[in-house]
Each structure stands twice: as C-alpha cells, then as structure tokens.
C-alpha cells in the first residue's frame, strides 16, 4: 500500500489556514525567518492544536512529516522556492 502524498497547500488546509499560493507566500513572508534554535511547532503563531499536529507528525514520522519539514525549511529561509 502506498502512503498518501501531501503538499504544502494540503498542509495549510489541514491546519485550517488559507491554502492558495498567494496566502502561503504571504504566511511565509510574515512569519519568517524562524530562529535556528526554535522548533517549528513552538513558534508563537500556531494555535495549540496546530502545534500539536505539527509536533506529532514529525515525531511519529507520519504521513505529513515530509511536508511539515518542507514548511520548516521555508520558514527558516524566509521565502518560497
């Protein structure tokens, strides 16, 4: 059985955030760059449920872990692409 493939828009939708390209770019621009020592899930802008989801997906190396890692990198670079 193949694992489901998730992308950045589907992660934003899962988090209850606007998932169109413009909204994602704006989110990354507003909330980056993250400090190197700060864990993604500990950033101030997540709700508790969003932070729990992000933390658990990475800890469990679950279906969403790869795209959560992608978001982590984007928020540290401060831009898409």
Buried (B, 14 or more C-beta within 10 A) or exposed (E): EEEEEBEBBBBBBBBEEBBEEEEBBEBBEEBBEBEEEEEBBEBEEBEEEBBEBBBBBBEEEEEBBBBBEBBBEBBBEEEEE
